[in-house]
Amino acid sequence: MSASYADFIRDRAFINGQWSPAHSDRIFAVTNPATGAVIGTVPDMGADETVAAIAAAKDAMPAWRKRTAKDRANIMRAWFNLIVEHADALAALLTAEQGKPLAEARGEIIYGASFVEWFAEEGKRIYGDTIPSHKTDARIMVTKEPIGVVGAITPWNFPCAMITRKIAPALAAGCTVVLKPAEDTPLSALALAVLAEAAGFPPGVINIVTGSYASAPAIGEVLTTHPDVRKISFTGSTEVGKILMRQSSSTVKRVSLELGGNAPFIVFDSANIDRAVDGAMACKFRNAGQTCVCANRIYVQDGVYDEFAKKLTAKVAALSVGSGDKDGVQIGPLINEDGIEKVKTHVADAVARGAKLVCGGNTHDAGPLFFEPTVLTNMTPDMLLNNEETFGPVAGLFRFTDEADAIALANDTRFGLASYFYTNDLAQAFRVAESLEYGMVAINEPILSTEVAPFGGVKESGMGREGSHYGVEDFVTVKYTLVGGL
Ligand code: ADP
């Protein structure tokens, strides 16, 4: 009989290969954002448990790094196989705690698993160098070594993939890990630990410390200031990323940050409009607009603005909203009260400053955390939506005339994660791609994420890259060995 998602629910954290109960009654509830129902409880841990997890990771590291890359890869491959085998149950759990439609949740599990597979292979190819020596009787070798214990802190919008994207390259490189998953979605993290244990990771190689919203700063402070942690990898808000970066300076840790985005999505007159409309739907409304690479500012050139707005609005109005576990649903709930409040504020602000509401604009009657898919036209740069990520199902359309204006508007932000544009003019494609100040540029494509390419930002969107061979580089140090007297 295949497992159901209930089989993967754990009410304990995972430290040193043990399922650790909460001390006394320090627990917190995990709720389904579609219904408000409690689906589980997990320990509300703090500094002490984080210190214990770091000690376990430190103890486990010498033996783990000593193994051959192939040996580590075999365990990772077993983990990958188990994740894929149980994709349906893991997806159901992910939908229950996060809200995204089941098909998207399943997509995320497979995408999440892909990092485990990719880095299992990539770990075998962490090559060094030999460099022609400066002396006839000496040789220079350059080798790459695992950086050390890794502290990882992840967000709720991709409860599986953000974890594997960090943990898999760390493990492949020979590091051990202490992970603090987001308080809204710890169950998906613990489900991954259930399968990691079954795959045969030794105790202490993967540790998961759960904590509530209130406990996150204490856990984060230990992870960022403890001398035995050598690297922090964080995905989340720019605000928290800055705190972690500051704290990490106390012990000069290496830091990778995947922070906020404010992605421009530009449609030029030369574009294939139907393709651009489909792209905007995928890019904007995936995960109800709650991804850091979702289109946030949609710039459309004069000549195609009306056609684009009309076609987009027709598709947005037809989106099906509801609980993610129901067949055919395309837009689930937002994650929590704060998420809904932000979206409401952005829409009200835009309308107050002169935007035109052409579709949606209110909370949806499916429940308190649901928001109607929304289109706003006549957007202007003074609006909140222009300046911060909305993180909701709201498409704001800005009109522009010149290519140079579109580029200037797109770059006029402190963020620099993903950017998108649609054109059929080859020279324009190169010109614009080279002018966009972003870590990622997609031309005539709405979805960038894949395990084989480097994901990451510039400016206040962060530093470091995840995925691809660049993703391993963040978890190794370079050692230069000089051999003399030869
Ligand atoms: P979001 O806006 O996506 O919720 P956050 O940056 O608030 O982004 O949260 C991302 C992750 O960072 C979560 O796991 C959260 O618990 C954690 N976090 C929040 N504040 C802190 C903090 N001060 N120190 C460490 N981790 C934190």
Residues whose N, C-alpha, C, O or C-beta is under 5 A from the ligand:
A	BS01	ADP	I153 T154 P155 K180 P181 A182 E183 A216 P217 G220 T235 G236 S237 V240
